[in-house]
Amino acid sequence: RFADLFYSGGNLYVVEEVHSNESHFPQNRISRISSSGDVEPFVSGADFYAWPRVSPDGKYFSWMQWNLPFMPWDETSIRVAQLLTDGTLSKPVMELSSKDVNFHAPEWDPESRLYVISDQTNWWNVYSVDIAKGRLGENVFSVNEEIGTPQWQFADRQYATNQHGILMNVSGKLHFKWRNGNVDRLETPLYTQFRCLALNTRNIAYCVASGPTRSSSLIRIDVESGEVTVVRESRDAAQIDSLDISVPELIEFSSGGYTVSGWFYPPFSRSFVAPQDALPPVVLMAHGGPTANATNSLDMKMQYFTSRGFAVFDVNYRGSTGFGTKYRNLLRRQWGVMDRDDMISAAKYLVSSRRVDENGVCIMGSSAGGYLLLSTILHSDIIKAAASLYGDTHKFEYGYNEQLIGKYPEEAHIYESRSPIRMVDRLHCPVAFFHGDEDAVVPLSQSISLHNVLKARGVPTMLLVFPDEGHGFRGTKAIKDSLVGSFYFFCRVLGIK
């Protein structure tokens, strides 16, 4: 298995995952594939690798690596070695690493100057790198905003360079910094989220973009003129414009002494009008990760509910990305506590501000959001119905719980105190469970057990098991049926016909 491909000098440099019967987990390494197809191990020894890059002058090879229990947004290392004339690597001539500081996304500009993203100021910013001195150089664009993102996937470039300057995604706003120091904001009124930035020598930028009324699209931006052209859309814009699309509003509220925010989608339909003074039911969305975030990009799951009379509140609870490193790290050893309190505070705020019906508060979550959902309903009676789905866990996340909860088994008591299965005596909220019968991470028996507890107590519940689905739904039927099933369950519990 290969990923994060980079071509240079007739060779393809890749991150390779090697599976064997000798180890429970695969081995990760950087390999080099020749034009004849031969695969040669190139860099190994760490648990994970990313961003293999060769400098344009062919002198240096750079990469990112990290080890368990850290994630790629925690403590990482950027290394640079000389690429010798015989094709081998020297020992690293430079390493960027520091306790509690993240480094990621090393990239070379056309003049073989190295750049990297670091959060040493609490915000992911782009820095030049002084290879000779082995340290960060200039902060290219110093802002109290995020330019980086958590590296859940390979090669999501949040900046790109050419001979004229550097293009950056600054918290959903594209900026271009010219070599003379001037900075231009590129206006993209329909698009607010960007990934996979690329920039050619003619100052033409390409990226995958989305917005409140636009699905993921490949767009082309002329940096000099500012002209934006859509190259390809995942969903036709004219079709989207014909639909009842609820545009979200950013709402802030207080929770545990912190300001927390989320995107509030009011119900919207051109075919129906609610009775005067009526307040809508709401679905609180518990995003996954938990180091992910809620954005205002078009999500048809949200629109499914808002076009049918529900409001939706997509919450960026403490631990979410996009608000600086300190905010992101608030969930360390507090998973299932701070995020739970924020979801409860979100529900209370919506009710007290008369945005939603206090008897119509529902919650829906998948992946880490599924755990958050259960924790929330076990500690508050403000939630009237819940729908629980699950996501993915594997070697990549193997040490994640140690960061979020504590060391295991040394601190097993913390795990037990936060485990929903240990608190079933508190479980009285109606819950719909959606589970794959091949789930190797969260056993189907757990959903069956919780479902049976509720059923024995006469509490409304449902369990929908999807054949051949694992920990996270991939098939169209499972994705559709879990969404429609959640809506049906909420309506039944709330008495909506």
C-alpha positions as CSV (number, residue, x, y, z in Angstrom):
1,R,0.0,0.0,0.0
2,F,1.4,3.4,-1.1
3,A,0.5,7.0,-0.3
4,D,1.8,10.5,-0.4
5,L,3.6,10.0,-3.7
6,F,6.4,12.4,-4.8
7,Y,8.2,12.2,-8.2
8,S,11.8,13.3,-8.6
9,G,14.8,12.3,-10.7
10,G,13.1,9.3,-12.3
11,N,12.0,7.8,-9.0
12,L,8.8,7.8,-7.0
13,Y,9.1,8.4,-3.3
14,V,6.2,7.0,-1.3
15,V,4.9,6.3,2.2
16,E,4.5,2.5,2.3
17,E,2.5,0.3,4.6
18,V,3.9,-3.2,4.8
19,H,1.7,-6.0,6.2
20,S,3.0,-9.3,7.5
21,N,1.8,-12.2,9.7
22,E,4.6,-11.5,12.2
23,S,3.1,-8.3,13.6
24,H,-0.4,-7.2,14.6
25,F,0.2,-3.8,13.1
26,P,1.7,-3.0,9.7
27,Q,5.2,-1.4,9.3
28,N,5.3,2.1,8.0
29,R,8.3,3.4,6.0
30,I,9.3,5.7,3.2
31,S,10.3,3.7,0.0
32,R,11.6,4.6,-3.4
33,I,10.1,3.1,-6.5
34,S,12.4,3.1,-9.6
35,S,11.2,3.5,-13.2
36,S,11.5,-0.3,-13.5
37,G,9.1,-0.8,-10.7
38,D,11.6,-2.0,-8.0
39,V,10.6,-1.0,-4.5
40,E,13.4,0.0,-2.2
41,P,13.1,0.8,1.5
42,F,14.5,4.3,2.0
43,V,13.7,5.6,5.5
44,S,12.4,3.4,8.4
45,G,12.5,3.1,12.2
46,A,9.6,5.4,13.2
47,D,6.0,4.4,13.7
48,F,4.7,6.8,11.0
49,Y,5.9,8.9,8.1
50,A,4.5,11.5,5.8
51,W,5.6,14.3,3.3
52,P,8.6,12.6,1.5
53,R,10.1,15.4,-0.6
54,V,13.2,16.0,-2.7
55,S,14.5,19.6,-3.0
56,P,14.4,20.9,-6.6
57,D,18.2,21.1,-6.8
58,G,18.3,17.4,-5.9
59,K,20.6,17.9,-2.9
60,Y,18.3,17.2,0.0
61,F,15.5,14.8,1.1
62,S,13.0,15.9,3.7
63,W,10.3,14.1,5.5
64,M,8.0,14.1,8.6
65,Q,7.9,11.3,11.2
66,W,6.3,10.6,14.6
67,N,5.8,7.8,17.1
68,L,3.0,6.4,19.2
69,P,1.3,7.5,21.4
70,F,1.4,10.8,19.6
71,M,-0.8,11.9,16.7
72,P,0.6,13.9,13.7
73,W,-0.8,17.1,15.3
74,D,1.1,16.4,18.5
75,E,4.9,16.0,18.9
76,T,6.4,15.3,15.5
77,S,9.8,15.5,13.8
78,I,10.9,17.1,10.5
79,R,14.1,15.7,9.2
80,V,16.4,16.6,6.3
81,A,19.2,14.5,4.9
82,Q,21.6,14.9,2.0
83,L,20.8,12.9,-1.1
84,L,24.2,11.5,-2.1
85,T,25.4,11.0,-5.6
86,D,25.0,7.2,-5.3
87,G,21.3,7.7,-4.5
88,T,21.6,6.9,-0.8
89,L,20.9,9.2,2.1
90,S,23.3,10.8,4.5
91,K,22.5,10.9,8.2
92,P,20.0,13.6,9.0
93,V,21.7,17.0,8.8
94,M,18.8,18.8,10.5
95,E,15.9,17.9,12.7
96,L,13.0,20.0,13.9
97,S,11.4,18.7,17.0
98,S,10.4,20.0,20.4
99,K,8.3,19.0,23.3
100,D,4.6,20.0,22.9
101,V,5.3,21.6,19.5
102,N,3.9,20.3,16.2
103,F,5.7,20.5,12.9
104,H,4.2,19.3,9.7
105,A,3.9,19.8,5.9
106,P,7.6,20.3,4.9
107,E,7.7,21.7,1.3
108,W,10.5,23.1,-0.9
109,D,10.1,26.2,-3.0
110,P,11.5,26.4,-6.6
111,E,14.8,27.8,-5.2
112,S,15.2,24.9,-2.8
113,R,14.2,26.8,0.3
114,L,12.4,24.7,2.9
115,Y,9.2,25.7,4.6
116,V,7.2,24.0,7.3
117,I,4.0,24.6,9.4
118,S,4.5,24.9,13.2
119,D,2.2,25.8,16.1
120,Q,4.9,27.2,18.4
121,T,2.9,30.4,18.8
122,N,-0.3,28.5,19.6
123,W,-1.4,28.9,16.0
124,W,-0.4,26.8,12.9
125,N,1.7,29.3,10.8
126,V,4.1,28.8,8.0
127,Y,7.8,29.3,8.6
128,S,11.0,29.2,6.5
129,V,13.6,26.8,7.7
130,D,17.3,27.6,8.3
131,I,18.9,24.2,7.4
132,A,22.4,25.3,8.3
133,K,21.4,26.3,11.8
134,G,18.8,23.5,12.2
135,R,16.0,25.8,13.3
136,L,12.9,27.7,12.2
137,G,13.5,30.9,10.3
138,E,10.9,33.7,9.6
139,N,7.2,33.3,10.3
140,V,6.0,34.0,6.7
141,F,2.6,35.4,7.7
142,S,2.2,35.8,11.4
143,V,-1.5,35.6,12.3
144,N,-3.5,34.4,15.3
145,E,-5.3,32.0,12.9
146,E,-4.8,28.5,11.6
147,I,-2.9,27.8,8.4
148,G,-2.5,24.1,9.1
149,T,-5.0,21.3,9.7
150,P,-4.8,18.1,11.7
151,Q,-3.1,15.5,9.4
152,W,-5.9,12.9,9.2
153,Q,-5.2,12.3,5.6
154,F,-2.0,12.5,3.5
155,A,-1.0,15.4,1.3
156,D,-3.7,18.0,2.3
157,R,-1.6,21.0,1.4
158,Q,-2.6,24.2,3.2
159,Y,0.1,26.3,1.4
160,A,1.9,26.2,-1.9
161,T,4.9,28.1,-3.3
162,N,6.2,29.3,-6.6
163,Q,8.9,31.7,-7.7
164,H,6.7,34.7,-7.0
165,G,5.5,33.9,-3.5
166,I,3.4,31.7,-1.3
167,L,-0.3,30.9,-1.3
168,M,-1.9,30.1,2.1
169,N,-5.3,29.0,3.4
170,V,-5.7,31.2,6.5
171,S,-8.7,29.8,8.5
172,G,-10.8,29.6,5.3
173,K,-9.4,32.7,3.6
174,L,-6.9,32.5,0.8
175,H,-3.9,34.9,1.0
176,F,-1.0,35.3,-1.4
177,K,2.3,36.7,0.0
178,W,4.5,38.1,-2.8
179,R,8.3,38.0,-2.6
180,N,8.3,41.8,-2.0
181,G,6.3,41.3,1.2
182,N,2.9,42.4,0.0
183,V,0.0,40.3,0.9
184,D,-3.2,40.0,-1.2
185,R,-6.5,38.4,0.0
186,L,-8.1,36.4,-2.8
187,E,-11.8,36.9,-2.8
188,T,-13.9,33.7,-3.1
189,P,-17.4,34.7,-2.0
190,L,-19.0,31.2,-2.6
191,Y,-16.2,29.2,-1.0
192,T,-15.0,29.1,2.6
193,Q,-13.1,25.9,3.0
194,F,-10.0,24.9,1.0
195,R,-7.6,21.9,0.8
196,C,-5.0,20.4,-1.5
197,L,-3.6,23.8,-2.7
198,A,-1.4,23.8,-5.8
199,L,0.3,26.7,-7.6
200,N,2.0,26.8,-11.0
201,T,4.7,29.1,-12.4
202,R,2.1,31.4,-14.1
203,N,0.4,32.3,-10.7
204,I,-2.5,30.0,-11.4
205,A,-3.7,28.2,-8.2
206,Y,-5.9,25.1,-8.0
207,C,-7.6,23.7,-4.9
208,V,-10.5,21.7,-3.7
209,A,-13.0,24.2,-2.3
210,S,-16.5,24.2,-0.7
211,G,-18.9,26.6,0.9
212,P,-22.3,27.0,2.5
213,T,-24.0,26.7,-0.9
214,R,-21.4,24.8,-2.9
215,S,-20.3,21.2,-2.7
216,S,-16.7,20.1,-3.0
217,S,-15.3,21.5,-6.3
218,L,-12.0,21.8,-8.1
219,I,-11.5,25.5,-8.7
220,R,-8.9,27.6,-10.5
221,I,-7.8,31.0,-9.2
222,D,-5.8,33.5,-11.2
223,V,-3.7,35.0,-8.4
224,E,-3.1,38.3,-10.3
225,S,-6.6,39.0,-11.6
226,G,-8.5,37.2,-8.8
227,E,-10.7,35.4,-11.4
228,V,-12.2,32.2,-10.0
229,T,-13.2,29.4,-12.4
230,V,-14.9,26.2,-11.5
231,V,-13.2,23.2,-13.2
232,R,-15.3,20.4,-11.8
233,E,-18.1,20.1,-9.3
234,S,-19.1,17.1,-7.2
235,R,-22.7,18.4,-7.4
236,D,-24.0,20.8,-10.0
237,A,-24.4,24.3,-8.7
238,A,-27.6,24.9,-10.6
239,Q,-29.2,21.9,-8.9
240,I,-28.0,23.0,-5.5
241,D,-29.5,26.5,-6.1
242,S,-32.9,24.8,-6.8
243,L,-32.9,23.1,-3.4
244,D,-34.0,24.4,0.0
245,I,-30.6,25.1,1.4
246,S,-30.2,26.4,5.0
247,V,-27.2,28.7,5.3
248,P,-25.7,28.4,8.8
249,E,-25.0,31.2,11.3
250,L,-22.0,31.1,13.6
251,I,-23.2,31.1,17.2
252,E,-21.1,31.5,20.4
253,F,-22.0,30.4,23.9
254,S,-20.3,30.0,27.2
255,S,-19.3,26.6,28.7
256,G,-17.0,25.9,31.6
257,G,-15.6,29.4,31.5
258,Y,-14.7,29.1,27.8
259,T,-16.3,30.6,24.7
260,V,-17.5,27.8,22.5
261,S,-19.0,28.1,19.0
262,G,-21.0,26.2,16.4
263,W,-22.8,26.5,13.2
264,F,-26.6,26.8,13.6
265,Y,-28.7,25.8,10.6
266,P,-32.3,27.0,10.9
267,P,-35.0,24.9,9.3
268,F,-35.8,26.1,5.8
269,S,-38.3,25.1,3.2
270,R,-40.0,27.2,0.5
271,S,-42.9,24.9,0.6
272,F,-43.9,25.1,4.2
273,V,-44.3,27.9,6.9
274,A,-44.2,27.1,10.6
275,P,-47.0,28.2,12.8
276,Q,-46.5,31.6,14.4
277,D,-44.3,31.5,17.5
278,A,-43.5,27.8,17.0
279,L,-40.0,26.7,17.8
280,P,-38.3,23.9,15.9
281,P,-36.8,20.7,17.2
282,V,-33.0,20.5,16.8
283,V,-30.4,17.9,16.1
284,L,-27.1,18.6,17.9
285,M,-24.3,17.2,15.7
286,A,-21.3,15.7,17.6
287,H,-18.5,15.7,15.1
288,G,-15.8,13.0,15.1
289,G,-12.2,13.0,15.7
290,P,-12.5,14.4,18.3
291,T,-9.7,16.5,16.8
292,A,-11.9,17.5,13.8
293,N,-14.2,20.5,13.5
294,A,-17.5,21.7,12.3
295,T,-17.4,24.0,9.2
296,N,-20.1,25.8,7.2
297,S,-19.4,23.8,4.1
298,L,-22.5,22.3,2.4
299,D,-23.4,19.0,4.0
300,M,-26.5,17.3,2.7
301,K,-26.9,15.5,6.0
302,M,-27.6,18.8,7.6
303,Q,-29.9,19.9,4.8
304,Y,-31.9,16.6,5.1
305,F,-33.0,17.7,8.5
306,T,-33.4,21.4,7.9
307,S,-35.6,20.8,4.8
308,R,-37.9,18.7,7.0
309,G,-38.5,21.2,9.8
310,F,-35.5,20.5,12.1
311,A,-32.8,22.9,13.1
312,V,-29.2,21.6,13.3
313,F,-26.4,22.8,15.6
314,D,-23.0,21.6,14.6
315,V,-20.8,22.2,17.7
316,N,-17.1,22.9,17.9
317,Y,-16.7,21.7,21.4
318,R,-13.4,22.1,23.3
319,G,-10.8,20.0,21.6
320,S,-11.9,20.9,18.1
321,T,-9.4,22.2,15.5
322,G,-9.3,25.7,14.1
323,F,-9.1,27.7,17.4
324,G,-5.4,27.3,18.3
325,T,-3.4,24.6,19.9
326,K,-4.4,25.4,23.5
327,Y,-8.1,25.0,22.6
328,R,-7.4,21.8,20.7
329,N,-5.4,20.4,23.7
330,L,-8.1,21.2,26.2
331,L,-9.5,17.7,25.6
332,R,-6.3,16.0,26.7
333,R,-7.2,13.6,29.5
334,Q,-10.7,15.3,29.5
335,W,-12.4,13.3,26.6
336,G,-15.9,12.6,27.6
337,V,-15.9,15.4,30.1
338,M,-15.3,18.8,28.6
339,D,-16.8,17.9,25.2
340,R,-19.9,16.4,27.0
341,D,-20.3,19.6,29.0
342,D,-20.1,21.7,25.9
343,M,-22.8,19.7,24.2
344,I,-25.1,20.1,27.2
345,S,-24.3,23.8,27.4
346,A,-25.1,24.1,23.6
347,A,-28.5,22.6,24.2
348,K,-29.3,24.8,27.1
349,Y,-28.2,27.9,25.2
350,L,-30.4,27.1,22.3
351,V,-33.4,26.6,24.6
352,S,-32.8,29.7,26.7
353,S,-32.4,31.9,23.7
354,R,-35.6,30.5,22.3
355,R,-34.1,29.2,19.1
356,V,-35.4,25.7,19.6
357,D,-38.2,23.8,21.4
358,E,-37.0,22.5,24.8
359,N,-38.9,19.3,24.2
360,G,-37.4,18.7,20.8
361,V,-33.6,18.5,21.5
362,C,-32.0,15.5,19.8
363,I,-28.3,14.5,19.3
364,M,-26.6,12.5,16.6
365,G,-22.9,11.4,16.5
366,S,-20.5,9.1,14.7
367,S,-17.0,8.0,15.3
368,A,-15.8,9.8,18.4
369,G,-19.1,11.6,18.3
370,G,-20.9,8.4,19.0
371,Y,-19.0,8.1,22.4
372,L,-19.7,11.8,23.0
373,L,-23.4,11.3,22.4
374,L,-23.6,8.5,24.9
375,S,-21.7,10.5,27.5
376,T,-24.0,13.5,27.0
377,I,-27.3,11.6,27.4
378,L,-26.0,9.9,30.5
379,H,-25.3,13.2,32.2
380,S,-28.3,15.4,31.3
381,D,-32.0,14.9,30.7
382,I,-32.2,17.9,28.2
383,I,-31.7,15.4,25.3
384,K,-34.9,13.8,24.3
385,A,-33.6,11.4,21.6
386,A,-30.3,10.2,20.2
387,A,-28.9,8.4,17.1
388,S,-25.6,6.7,17.5
389,L,-23.3,5.7,14.6
390,Y,-19.6,4.8,14.6
391,G,-16.4,5.6,12.6
392,D,-12.9,4.3,12.3
393,T,-10.0,3.3,14.6
394,H,-6.7,1.4,13.7
395,K,-3.0,1.6,14.3
396,F,-3.0,5.3,13.4
397,E,-5.2,6.0,16.4
398,Y,-3.8,3.3,18.6
399,G,-2.2,5.7,21.1
400,Y,-4.8,8.4,20.8
401,N,-6.8,7.3,23.9
402,E,-3.7,7.8,26.0
403,Q,-3.6,11.4,25.0
404,L,-7.4,11.9,25.5
405,I,-8.0,9.9,28.6
406,G,-4.8,8.5,30.3
407,K,-2.4,5.6,30.3
408,Y,-3.8,2.1,30.1
409,P,-3.8,-0.1,32.2
410,E,-2.1,2.2,34.8
411,E,-5.1,4.6,34.8
412,A,-7.8,2.0,34.0
413,H,-10.1,3.6,36.7
414,I,-10.4,6.7,34.5
415,Y,-11.5,4.6,31.5
416,E,-14.0,2.8,33.7
417,S,-15.4,6.1,35.1
418,R,-16.1,7.4,31.6
419,S,-17.3,4.3,30.0
420,P,-21.0,4.5,29.1
421,I,-21.4,0.7,29.4
422,R,-20.6,1.2,33.2
423,M,-23.4,3.7,33.6
424,V,-26.4,1.9,32.1
425,D,-28.4,2.5,35.3
426,R,-28.5,6.2,34.1
427,L,-29.6,5.3,30.6
428,H,-33.2,6.5,30.1
429,C,-33.0,8.5,26.9
430,P,-34.4,7.0,23.7
431,V,-31.5,5.9,21.4
432,A,-31.4,4.5,17.9
433,F,-28.3,2.3,17.3
434,F,-26.8,1.8,13.8
435,H,-24.0,-0.8,13.6
436,G,-22.1,-2.9,11.1
437,D,-22.0,-6.7,11.7
438,E,-18.3,-6.8,10.8
439,D,-17.3,-4.0,13.3
440,A,-13.9,-5.1,14.7
441,V,-13.5,-2.1,16.9
442,V,-16.7,-1.6,18.8
443,P,-18.4,-5.0,19.1
444,L,-21.9,-5.3,17.9
445,S,-22.7,-6.9,21.2
446,Q,-22.3,-3.5,22.9
447,S,-25.0,-1.9,20.9
448,I,-27.2,-4.9,21.4
449,S,-26.6,-4.7,25.1
450,L,-27.6,-1.1,25.4
451,H,-30.5,-1.6,23.1
452,N,-31.8,-4.5,25.3
453,V,-31.4,-2.3,28.4
454,L,-33.6,0.4,27.0
455,K,-36.1,-2.2,25.6
456,A,-36.4,-3.9,29.0
457,R,-37.2,-0.5,30.6
458,G,-39.8,0.4,28.0
459,V,-37.8,3.2,26.6
460,P,-38.1,3.8,22.8
461,T,-35.1,2.3,21.0
462,M,-34.2,0.8,17.7
463,L,-31.2,-1.2,16.4
464,L,-30.4,-1.4,12.7
465,V,-27.6,-3.8,11.8
466,F,-26.0,-3.5,8.4
467,P,-24.6,-6.7,6.8
468,D,-20.9,-6.6,5.6
469,E,-20.4,-3.1,7.2
470,G,-17.5,-2.5,9.5
471,H,-16.6,0.3,11.9
472,G,-17.9,3.1,9.7
473,F,-20.4,2.8,6.9
474,R,-19.2,2.6,3.3
475,G,-22.1,1.3,1.3
476,T,-24.8,3.7,0.0
477,K,-27.6,1.7,1.6
478,A,-26.1,1.9,5.1
479,I,-25.3,5.6,4.8
480,K,-28.8,6.4,3.5
481,D,-30.7,4.1,5.9
482,S,-28.9,5.4,9.0
483,L,-29.8,8.9,8.1
484,V,-33.4,8.2,7.2
485,G,-33.7,5.9,10.2
486,S,-32.4,8.7,12.5
487,F,-35.0,11.1,11.2
488,Y,-37.8,8.5,11.5
489,F,-36.7,7.7,15.1
490,F,-36.5,11.4,16.2
491,C,-40.0,12.0,14.7
492,R,-41.5,9.0,16.5
493,V,-40.0,9.9,19.9
494,L,-41.0,13.6,19.5
495,G,-44.5,12.7,18.3
496,I,-44.0,14.5,14.9
497,K,-46.2,13.1,12.2
